[in-house]
Amino acid sequence: MSAPAGVFVSFEGGDGAGKSTQVRLLGEWCAALGREVVLTREPGGTTLGLTLREAVLHGDHVDARTEALLYATDRAHHVASLVRPALERGAVVITDRYLDSSVAYQGSGRDLGAEEVERLSLWAVDGLLPHVTVLLDVDPEVGRGRLTDAPDRLESAGEEFHRRTRAAFLERAAAEPGRWLVVDASAAVEEVADRVRAGVVERTGLGADAAEGTGTGVGTGVGTGVGTGVGTPSEPV
């Protein structure tokens, strides 16, 4: 029996949109289908990524262009060492943020130029795009009101920055509806999860081969890798 094809899903959206919750819920559903599931994030999906995450989110010495280059560095290593190998062995890879975040945050939010940042990001990952990109859309004021931890550098940016970022996400989704799934993130958690699952099934057919799945479970945690049980942390690569 041949291994199932890998499936790559990314979650995008503003701060407080509920991405980490929806990543976990979709991962649990995919694992119940018998698929190997890899949950990860950007930045911070690898050991190198954790170091870069600290620099870009909590350092006070990073200018906009350096920030974009650090994200591209993290993404190149993340894809080469974790994402692409997992897809090649037939896993479902679900990431909390991917290159569309760089285009929206650094390209539009930081005014570096969306096209330039997108070219850099695509070069870093050798053109790898998700099969589905889920945009959890919520008003920036509502999203930021949900945050409970001390804000990082991006979360602390002004209201206009976050509104430009949201507009950039929506513009990208409208331009590529085959890849993007826009979900109202102000709805109840389970309602959002239902819409996400329906959209992923529609775009990928995931679930149709449930009887043939050969995966082992979900890997979760900071710097997520591959695990063998829901809620079991895995070490960064």
C-alpha positions in Angstrom: 0.0 0.0 0.0 1.5 3.4 -1.0 1.8 6.1 1.5 -0.8 8.9 1.3 0.3 12.2 -0.2 1.5 14.9 2.2 -0.9 17.8 2.9 0.4 21.3 3.9 -2.0 23.7 5.8 -1.0 27.1 7.1 -3.0 29.4 9.4 -2.8 33.1 9.1 -4.4 36.1 10.8 -3.9 38.9 13.2 -2.9 38.6 16.8 -5.6 37.0 19.0 -7.4 35.4 16.1 -7.2 32.0 17.7 -4.6 30.4 15.4 -3.0 28.1 17.9 -6.3 26.7 19.1 -7.5 26.0 15.5 -4.1 24.5 14.6 -4.5 22.1 17.5 -8.1 21.2 16.7 -7.4 20.5 13.1 -4.4 18.4 14.1 -6.6 16.3 16.4 -9.1 15.8 13.7 -6.4 14.7 11.1 -4.9 12.3 13.7 -8.3 10.7 14.2 -8.3 10.0 10.5 -5.1 7.9 11.1 -2.7 10.4 9.5 0.7 11.4 10.9 0.4 15.0 11.9 3.1 17.6 12.4 2.2 20.8 14.2 4.6 23.6 13.9 4.9 27.4 13.8 6.9 30.3 12.4 9.1 31.6 13.7 10.3 29.0 16.2 9.6 25.6 14.5 13.2 24.5 14.9 16.0 25.0 17.4 17.5 27.8 15.2 14.0 29.2 14.8 13.6 29.6 18.6 16.7 31.7 18.6 15.5 33.8 15.7 12.0 34.1 17.3 13.5 35.7 20.4 15.5 38.2 18.3 12.6 39.3 16.1 9.8 39.3 18.6 11.5 40.5 21.8 14.7 42.3 20.7 14.7 46.1 20.5 17.5 46.4 18.0 16.0 44.9 14.8 15.0 47.2 12.0 12.3 46.4 9.4 14.7 45.0 6.7 16.7 42.9 9.2 13.4 41.6 10.5 12.3 40.4 7.1 15.7 38.7 6.5 15.6 36.9 9.8 12.1 35.6 9.1 13.3 34.4 5.7 16.3 32.7 7.3 14.0 30.9 9.8 11.6 29.9 7.1 14.3 28.4 4.8 15.7 26.3 7.6 12.2 25.3 8.8 11.1 24.1 5.4 14.3 22.3 4.6 14.7 20.5 7.9 11.1 19.9 9.0 8.3 20.8 6.6 9.5 19.3 3.4 10.7 16.0 4.9 7.4 15.5 6.7 5.4 16.1 3.5 7.6 13.7 1.6 6.8 10.9 4.0 3.0 11.7 3.7 2.4 13.7 6.9 -0.2 16.4 7.3 1.8 19.5 8.2 -0.1 22.3 9.9 1.8 25.5 10.7 0.9 28.6 12.7 2.0 31.3 10.2 4.0 30.9 7.0 5.3 33.2 4.3 2.0 35.1 3.9 2.6 36.6 7.4 5.9 38.1 6.2 4.2 39.6 3.1 1.5 41.1 5.3 3.5 42.2 8.3 6.8 43.1 6.8 5.7 43.9 3.3 2.5 45.9 4.0 2.7 46.6 7.8 6.3 47.7 7.7 6.0 49.3 4.2 8.9 47.3 2.8 7.0 46.4 -0.3 4.8 43.2 -0.5 6.2 42.0 -3.8 9.8 42.3 -2.7 9.1 40.4 0.6 7.1 37.8 -1.3 10.0 37.2 -3.7 12.4 36.8 -0.8 10.1 34.4 1.0 9.4 32.2 -2.1 13.2 32.0 -2.8 13.8 30.9 0.8 11.4 28.0 0.6 12.1 27.1 -3.1 8.6 27.9 -4.1 6.8 25.7 -1.5 3.2 26.9 -0.9 0.5 25.3 1.3 -2.3 23.4 -0.2 -4.6 25.4 2.0 -4.1 28.7 3.8 -6.7 29.4 6.5 -7.2 33.1 7.3 -8.8 33.5 10.7 -10.1 37.0 10.1 -11.0 39.2 13.1 -11.0 43.0 13.8 -7.6 43.9 15.2 -9.1 45.6 18.2 -11.1 42.4 19.1 -8.1 40.2 18.5 -5.7 42.3 20.7 -8.4 42.3 23.4 -8.1 38.6 23.6 -4.3 38.6 24.3 -3.4 37.6 27.9 0.4 37.6 27.8 2.7 40.6 27.6 2.7 41.8 24.0 5.8 41.2 21.8 7.2 43.7 19.3 4.6 43.0 16.6 1.7 42.9 19.0 2.8 46.2 20.4 2.7 47.9 17.0 0.1 50.6 16.5 -3.5 50.2 15.4 -2.8 51.5 11.9 -0.1 48.8 11.4 -2.5 46.0 12.4 -5.2 47.4 10.1 -2.8 47.5 7.1 -1.8 43.9 7.9 -5.4 42.7 8.0 -6.1 44.5 4.7 -3.1 42.8 3.2 -4.2 39.3 4.3 -7.7 39.9 2.9 -6.3 41.2 -0.4 -4.1 38.1 -0.8 -7.0 35.8 0.0 -9.2 37.5 -2.6 -6.5 37.2 -5.2 -6.0 33.4 -4.7 -9.3 31.9 -3.6 -8.3 28.4 -4.5 -5.6 28.3 -1.8 -7.2 30.6 0.8 -10.0 29.9 3.1 -11.3 33.0 5.0 -13.1 32.2 8.2 -14.8 34.7 10.6 -12.7 34.2 13.8 -15.2 36.1 15.9 -17.5 33.1 15.9 -17.4 30.4 18.6 -14.4 28.1 18.7 -16.2 25.0 17.5 -18.1 26.8 14.8 -14.7 28.1 13.5 -13.3 24.6 13.7 -16.2 23.2 11.7 -15.7 25.7 9.0 -12.0 25.1 8.8 -12.5 21.3 8.5 -15.1 21.7 5.8 -12.8 24.0 3.8 -9.8 21.8 4.2 -11.8 18.7 3.0 -13.2 20.7 0.1 -9.7 21.8 -1.1 -7.7 18.7 -0.4 -10.0 15.7 -0.1 -8.4 15.0 3.2 -10.5 12.3 5.0 -11.5 10.4 1.9 -8.6 8.0 2.5 -9.2 7.6 6.3 -9.3 3.8 6.0 -5.8 3.8 4.4 -4.1 6.3 6.8 -0.9 5.1 8.4 0.0 8.0 10.7 0.9 7.8 14.4 -0.6 10.9 16.0 0.1 14.6 16.6 3.3 16.2 17.7 2.7 19.5 19.6 4.6 22.0 21.8 7.1 24.8 21.4 9.2 24.2 18.4 6.9 21.3 17.4 8.1 18.2 15.5 6.6 14.8 15.1 5.0 13.1 18.1 2.9 10.1 19.0 0.1 11.4 21.1 -2.1 14.5 21.3 -0.6 17.0 23.7 2.8 15.3 23.8 5.6 17.9 23.3 8.3 17.2 20.7 11.8 18.6 20.6 12.7 21.1 18.0 14.7 19.9 15.0 
